[in-house]
Amino acid sequence: MKKHVVVVLDNIRSTFNVGSVLRTSDGAGVDKLYLCGITPTPDHPKIKKTALGAEDYVKWEHNKNIIEVINKLRKEKYTIVSVEQSDKAVDYKDFEYPNKVAFVFGNEISGVSNYVMEDSDYIVDVEMHGKKNSLNVATTVGIILYK
Ligand SMILES: C[S@@+](CC[C@H](N)C(=O)[O-])C[C@H]1O[C@@H](n2cnc3c(N)ncnc32)[C@H](O)[C@@H]1O
């Protein structure tokens, strides 16, 4: 059965990260990208440099209010999965991915907002084996979408 996957970006600051997420979302067959809060949109010239045209193929919309997006997706029967480090997180390799899933990724410094984490159905994380605490957000998007 085809999976329906949407990606929600919570206050991503970097145009390069958004461009990279657009390109990976196109490759992985994401249905739609929701750019929330301060996340820049594909009309920004710097995004085109990293998206390399993918911005023309991936459906997207911007909404300042991420909770409105989460509520709408929940009504459409999406399971809301925050991708973030947390005591409550399940390892991404062990998680049973639902057929209709919305993945939320967070800001480069502050991560996924606390109120979004609390409103999520599940939290998944990627194990870290080195000295740094976290991965780049666009890299994390690639790991999760291809799993
Ligand atoms: C650089 S991280 C945010 C900062 C991070 N919370 C920290 O304390 O270093 C940006 C985003 O990338 C994703 N991310 C990065 N590393 C991750 C990991 N190991 N597991 C799950 N998500 C991760 C999350 O969506 C996170 O909100």
PDBQT file of the ligand as one rigid body, heavy atoms in Angstrom, charges set to zero:
ROOT
HETATM    1  C1  LIG A 201      20.196  20.573  15.174  1.00  0.00    +0.000 C 
HETATM    2  S1  LIG A 201      18.728  19.858  15.718  1.00  0.00    +0.000 S 
HETATM    3  C2  LIG A 201      18.155  20.901  17.039  1.00  0.00    +0.000 C 
HETATM    4  C3  LIG A 201      19.050  21.050  18.211  1.00  0.00    +0.000 C 
HETATM    5  C4  LIG A 201      19.039  19.856  19.116  1.00  0.00    +0.000 C 
HETATM    6  N1  LIG A 201      17.761  19.715  19.811  1.00  0.00    +0.000 N 
HETATM    7  C5  LIG A 201      20.186  19.928  20.106  1.00  0.00    +0.000 C 
HETATM    8  O1  LIG A 201      19.915  20.014  21.304  1.00  0.00    +0.000 OA
HETATM    9  O2  LIG A 201      21.344  19.916  19.677  1.00  0.00    +0.000 OA
HETATM   10  C6  LIG A 201      17.547  20.332  14.501  1.00  0.00    +0.000 C 
HETATM   11  C7  LIG A 201      16.489  19.308  14.224  1.00  0.00    +0.000 C 
HETATM   12  O3  LIG A 201      17.090  18.203  13.572  1.00  0.00    +0.000 OA
HETATM   13  C8  LIG A 201      16.446  17.008  13.960  1.00  0.00    +0.000 C 
HETATM   14  N2  LIG A 201      17.445  16.151  14.626  1.00  0.00    +0.000 N 
HETATM   15  C9  LIG A 201      18.767  16.365  14.682  1.00  0.00    +0.000 A 
HETATM   16  N3  LIG A 201      19.406  15.342  15.279  1.00  0.00    +0.000 NA
HETATM   17  C10 LIG A 201      18.448  14.449  15.618  1.00  0.00    +0.000 A 
HETATM   18  C11 LIG A 201      18.463  13.169  16.256  1.00  0.00    +0.000 A 
HETATM   19  N4  LIG A 201      19.592  12.597  16.649  1.00  0.00    +0.000 N 
HETATM   20  N5  LIG A 201      17.295  12.524  16.427  1.00  0.00    +0.000 NA
HETATM   21  C12 LIG A 201      16.118  13.083  16.020  1.00  0.00    +0.000 A 
HETATM   22  N6  LIG A 201      16.040  14.286  15.405  1.00  0.00    +0.000 NA
HETATM   23  C13 LIG A 201      17.187  14.962  15.203  1.00  0.00    +0.000 A 
HETATM   24  C14 LIG A 201      15.293  17.401  14.851  1.00  0.00    +0.000 C 
HETATM   25  O4  LIG A 201      14.126  17.520  14.087  1.00  0.00    +0.000 OA
HETATM   26  C15 LIG A 201      15.764  18.739  15.397  1.00  0.00    +0.000 C 
HETATM   27  O5  LIG A 201      14.661  19.519  15.803  1.00  0.00    +0.000 OA
ENDROOT
TORSDOF 0
